[in-house]
Amino acid sequence: MTSPTLHPDSGAPQHFPVVIVGAGPAGLTIGNILRAASVDCLVLEMETREFIERRPRAGVIEEWAVRGLEQRGLATNLLARAERHTECEFRFGGRRYRFGYAQLTGTHHWVYPQPLLVTDLVREYADVRGGAVRFEVRDVALHDLDTDHPSVTYTDPETGQQQVVRCDFVAGCDGGRGVTRTALPPERAHISRQDYGIGWLALLAEAPPSSDCVLFGMHPRGFAGHMPRSPEVTRYYLECPPGDAPENWPDDRVWTELQARLGVEDRPPLTQGRLIEKRVLDMHNYVIEPMVFGRLFLAGDAAHLTAPIAAKGMNLALNDAFLLGDALVAYLTKGDGTGLDGYSAACLGRVWDYQEFSMWLSEVYHGTSSGDPYRAGTTLARLRRLFGSPAAGMAFAEQYLGKNADY
Ligand SMILES: Cc1cc2nc3c(=O)[nH]c(=O)nc-3n(C[C@H](O)[C@H](O)[C@H](O)COP(=O)(O)OP(=O)(O)OC[C@H]3O[C@@H](n4cnc5c(N)ncnc54)[C@H](O)[C@@H]3O)c2cc1C
């Protein structure tokens, strides 16, 4: 169903069937699905287009998510340019242990930096499918969500005037620091939180990867991770105290720690390079249930956050977007509300599974450095089981790849 729309600057209230708050992977995927069905929508984004096309974050995308993008005509560049990863490597005690998950399962990971995916999605949405989008908006607020006629207001960046957009549905896709989830009345939504009590220094280095796969370093001084992003750029992580300041980590200290925590006897030192991102993430998770209030449907990090321990957040955002985009199209074009009715429950199965896997993997990463010999002992037991038991290896591989078809 399409509805007449007014130009965003016309001054009069506009109407769009769907307003999407946030132009991240979730919001842009929903927008593309709606536009492919000729449903009008408006994306409201607080940053500039240039900013969202460069913001570095995720890189690992699961096979089912790539196929979901492909089915919706959104994976052409990804399939042409992304790398396939078939193994990961655990490093501890100065030795390395390869885990070939593709050999076990027949499925691999894709590595495609999030800024490239967002660039593809915004180009397809705005330039190819003719979707409406407003960048640099301020003061987004949601109104009358529990009626059939909700609306969204925002401040226009050019005129400074408040704009009113009437709509049928709002998709809250504004990430972990957005405003849409604050519109849920506390008595109608339950928020579960979990704080790991640790920080990760997230780094991007202008340096080629030092291995052909992801490396997990378990070290008494803290976890370290190596994640290839492209032939020229590598993401690294270093466990650090929560709330630590990036200024406490001059480049020399970063490289000394990375070399120590990821060093093994039979491999040369890591290839170093200029550090182009350095920020501390306080590792925490949350889940909001249900992900719906009236005409507001939350998707992606707005609804649930998983610390980047298991590289799951963007994959979950894409899963929500596929379900919500398809459900909105079914309702707005055929009057079929089944998908919208079941949306929250359909998302939350995978969400909770990935939350549990992140908790499990966190203990593997951080038990050795916890200072608690009991946790260090159980961490090593988990690793021995992973490499010693084919059944345990298969279970890990399925969770790592998000392969369970029955969430
Ligand atoms: C260092 C790091 C590494 C990661 N690695 C991985 C990985 O390898 N694999 C993986 O699956 N996930 C990973 N993630 C998680 C992944 O980046 C997120 O889960 C993903 O970006 C969520 O997408 P989203 O669309 O829900 O939200 P976002 O990408 O956060 O998009 C939300 C958008 O809303 C906008 N916005 C916010 N507030 C407002 C407002 N008030 N008004 C209008 N617009 C607003 C924001 O500017 C943003 O553009 C990583 C995250 C980090 C931080």
PDBQT file of the ligand as one rigid body, heavy atoms in Angstrom, charges set to zero:
ROOT
HETATM    1  C1  LIG A 501      33.469  -2.523  18.149  1.00  0.00    +0.000 C 
HETATM    2  C2  LIG A 501      32.244  -3.291  17.722  1.00  0.00    +0.000 A 
HETATM    3  C3  LIG A 501      32.375  -4.452  16.946  1.00  0.00    +0.000 A 
HETATM    4  C4  LIG A 501      31.269  -5.178  16.552  1.00  0.00    +0.000 A 
HETATM    5  N1  LIG A 501      31.437  -6.326  15.802  1.00  0.00    +0.000 NA
HETATM    6  C5  LIG A 501      30.339  -7.024  15.400  1.00  0.00    +0.000 A 
HETATM    7  C6  LIG A 501      30.462  -8.169  14.523  1.00  0.00    +0.000 A 
HETATM    8  O1  LIG A 501      31.564  -8.552  14.096  1.00  0.00    +0.000 OA
HETATM    9  N2  LIG A 501      29.326  -8.834  14.151  1.00  0.00    +0.000 N 
HETATM   10  C7  LIG A 501      28.085  -8.415  14.578  1.00  0.00    +0.000 A 
HETATM   11  O2  LIG A 501      27.077  -9.049  14.222  1.00  0.00    +0.000 OA
HETATM   12  N3  LIG A 501      27.930  -7.311  15.358  1.00  0.00    +0.000 NA
HETATM   13  C8  LIG A 501      29.018  -6.607  15.782  1.00  0.00    +0.000 A 
HETATM   14  N4  LIG A 501      28.864  -5.470  16.522  1.00  0.00    +0.000 N 
HETATM   15  C9  LIG A 501      27.498  -5.002  16.858  1.00  0.00    +0.000 C 
HETATM   16  C10 LIG A 501      26.885  -4.213  15.695  1.00  0.00    +0.000 C 
HETATM   17  O3  LIG A 501      27.734  -3.167  15.287  1.00  0.00    +0.000 OA
HETATM   18  C11 LIG A 501      25.524  -3.659  16.129  1.00  0.00    +0.000 C 
HETATM   19  O4  LIG A 501      24.792  -4.696  16.722  1.00  0.00    +0.000 OA
HETATM   20  C12 LIG A 501      24.745  -3.082  14.935  1.00  0.00    +0.000 C 
HETATM   21  O5  LIG A 501      25.290  -1.851  14.526  1.00  0.00    +0.000 OA
HETATM   22  C13 LIG A 501      23.267  -2.868  15.313  1.00  0.00    +0.000 C 
HETATM   23  O6  LIG A 501      22.595  -2.302  14.218  1.00  0.00    +0.000 OA
HETATM   24  P1  LIG A 501      21.333  -1.373  14.453  1.00  0.00    +0.000 P 
HETATM   25  O7  LIG A 501      20.854  -0.965  13.111  1.00  0.00    +0.000 OA
HETATM   26  O8  LIG A 501      20.415  -2.015  15.399  1.00  0.00    +0.000 OA
HETATM   27  O9  LIG A 501      21.901  -0.104  15.259  1.00  0.00    +0.000 OA
HETATM   28  P2  LIG A 501      23.034   0.988  14.850  1.00  0.00    +0.000 P 
HETATM   29  O10 LIG A 501      23.995   0.428  13.879  1.00  0.00    +0.000 OA
HETATM   30  O11 LIG A 501      23.526   1.501  16.155  1.00  0.00    +0.000 OA
HETATM   31  O12 LIG A 501      22.197   2.090  14.112  1.00  0.00    +0.000 OA
HETATM   32  C14 LIG A 501      21.349   2.987  14.825  1.00  0.00    +0.000 C 
HETATM   33  C15 LIG A 501      21.267   4.303  14.068  1.00  0.00    +0.000 C 
HETATM   34  O13 LIG A 501      20.354   5.169  14.742  1.00  0.00    +0.000 OA
HETATM   35  C16 LIG A 501      20.903   6.477  14.809  1.00  0.00    +0.000 C 
HETATM   36  N5  LIG A 501      20.293   7.149  15.952  1.00  0.00    +0.000 N 
HETATM   37  C17 LIG A 501      20.585   6.984  17.269  1.00  0.00    +0.000 A 
HETATM   38  N6  LIG A 501      19.805   7.783  18.022  1.00  0.00    +0.000 NA
HETATM   39  C18 LIG A 501      19.000   8.463  17.167  1.00  0.00    +0.000 A 
HETATM   40  C19 LIG A 501      17.983   9.440  17.358  1.00  0.00    +0.000 A 
HETATM   41  N7  LIG A 501      17.649   9.862  18.584  1.00  0.00    +0.000 N 
HETATM   42  N8  LIG A 501      17.368   9.952  16.272  1.00  0.00    +0.000 NA
HETATM   43  C20 LIG A 501      17.700   9.512  15.020  1.00  0.00    +0.000 A 
HETATM   44  N9  LIG A 501      18.676   8.578  14.783  1.00  0.00    +0.000 NA
HETATM   45  C21 LIG A 501      19.307   8.057  15.854  1.00  0.00    +0.000 A 
HETATM   46  C22 LIG A 501      22.393   6.230  14.935  1.00  0.00    +0.000 C 
HETATM   47  O14 LIG A 501      23.167   7.361  14.529  1.00  0.00    +0.000 OA
HETATM   48  C23 LIG A 501      22.594   5.037  14.003  1.00  0.00    +0.000 C 
HETATM   49  O15 LIG A 501      22.879   5.413  12.688  1.00  0.00    +0.000 OA
HETATM   50  C24 LIG A 501      29.969  -4.731  16.927  1.00  0.00    +0.000 A 
HETATM   51  C25 LIG A 501      29.825  -3.554  17.682  1.00  0.00    +0.000 A 
HETATM   52  C26 LIG A 501      30.943  -2.844  18.082  1.00  0.00    +0.000 A 
HETATM   53  C27 LIG A 501      30.756  -1.570  18.902  1.00  0.00    +0.000 C 
ENDROOT
TORSDOF 0
